Amino acid sequence: MSVKLSSVVMVLMVCFIAKISFETATTKKENAQTAKSNERSPASIDQSYHEHMNKR
């Protein structure tokens, strides 16, 4: 009885996907609201570009 490498890989992938799904399902909803409120500020290069375009 030999175990193929592909079988082991498939079992590990299923376990990993199940772990990620479980963690996603059990996270607190407060974290999602916090992430939405922390919007990214414009990078300095974006700001410089907008200032350059406004000068025209």
C-alpha positions in Angstrom: 0.0 0.0 0.0 1.7 3.1 -1.1 0.4 6.7 -0.8 0.8 8.9 -3.8 2.3 12.3 -3.4 -0.7 13.9 -5.1 -3.0 12.4 -2.5 -1.0 13.9 0.3 -1.0 17.3 -1.5 -4.7 17.2 -2.0 -5.3 16.4 1.7 -3.1 19.2 2.8 -4.8 21.7 0.4 -8.3 20.7 1.7 -7.1 21.1 5.3 -5.6 24.5 4.5 -8.7 25.7 2.7 -10.9 24.4 5.6 -8.7 26.3 8.1 -8.9 29.5 6.2 -12.7 29.2 5.8 -13.1 28.5 9.5 -11.0 31.5 10.5 -12.9 33.7 8.2 -16.3 32.5 9.5 -15.3 33.0 13.1 -13.7 36.5 12.9 -15.4 39.3 14.7 -17.3 41.7 12.5 -15.8 44.7 14.3 -12.5 44.1 12.4 -14.2 44.6 9.1 -15.7 47.9 10.2 -12.4 49.1 11.4 -10.7 48.2 8.2 -13.3 50.2 6.2 -12.8 53.3 8.4 -9.0 53.2 7.9 -9.0 54.4 4.3 -5.6 54.8 2.6 -4.3 58.3 2.4 -3.0 59.3 -1.0 0.6 58.5 -1.5 2.9 61.5 -1.9 3.5 60.7 -5.6 -0.2 60.7 -6.2 -0.6 64.0 -4.4 2.3 65.5 -6.4 0.8 64.3 -9.7 -2.6 65.9 -8.8 -0.9 69.1 -7.9 1.0 69.1 -11.2 -2.2 68.4 -13.2 -4.0 71.2 -11.3 -1.3 73.7 -12.3 -2.0 73.3 -16.0 
